[in-house]
């Protein structure tokens, strides 16, 4: 029987790559997105029978998150949290509203969605929860203090929840990408991009498809003894 996966943040470069990988492997998907409807429409045209529903929601707002959870009407076997956005600038200049939005988007909304889905997974004694976090959640980044903090919170959540739900047959893990060729990094000038790549032992940026491949592995039976892991996809950076 085909498994149904909720993909939160399906319209970004990494999210769309994950969607294509899983759809090609026969999964059924529920796709969440915020603004990039074009990417979702392209996926729906390419895989009309395997995308069960799409949801346009701003998860940086608590009320929108609640409405999103109410709209979920399918039995869900796993959830992937690939949504998010960076915030650049000095911490001392960061508005409080930005802090609140970043906390809601990266921390509280994933908490609430996970809490909503866990009872059915526990009943089935099976499920998978995967977060796409960031190298900055472990290392921290100057001028990205808030983003680093919320990604670090995701890592801690994964490690703790994994211990709590492992006896119920639910796998909880995260993937921590480094410098990946996505629109999130397009703000960098050529010199900054070249300097970053020079620091990466593999001497190149990663590809969204390389992150998607690890997601596929974590959803497969081949990863059955991996629990509470934060898997680096960084090229050695």
HELIX and SHEET records of a PDB file:
HELIX    1   1 UNK A   13  UNK A   24  1                                  12    
HELIX    2   2 UNK A   37  UNK A   46  1                                  10    
HELIX    3   3 UNK A   62  UNK A   71  1                                  10    
HELIX    4   4 UNK A   91  UNK A   93  5                                   3    
HELIX    5   5 UNK A   96  UNK A  103  1                                   8    
HELIX    6   6 UNK A  104  UNK A  108  3                                   5    
HELIX    7   7 UNK A  109  UNK A  124  1                                  16    
HELIX    8   8 UNK A  136  UNK A  139  1                                   4    
HELIX    9   9 UNK A  145  UNK A  165  1                                  21    
HELIX   10  10 UNK A  166  UNK A  168  5                                   3    
HELIX   11  11 UNK A  183  UNK A  185  5                                   3    
HELIX   12  12 UNK A  190  UNK A  199  1                                  10    
HELIX   13  13 UNK A  208  UNK A  219  1                                  12    
HELIX   14  14 UNK A  221  UNK A  223  5                                   3    
SHEET    1   A 7 UNK A  51  UNK A  56  0                                        
SHEET    2   A 7 UNK A  28  UNK A  33  1                                        
SHEET    3   A 7 UNK A   4  UNK A   8  1                                        
SHEET    4   A 7 UNK A  78  UNK A  81  1                                        
SHEET    5   A 7 UNK A 127  UNK A 132  1                                        
SHEET    6   A 7 UNK A 170  UNK A 177  1                                        
SHEET    7   A 7 UNK A 230  UNK A 233  1                                        
END                                                                             
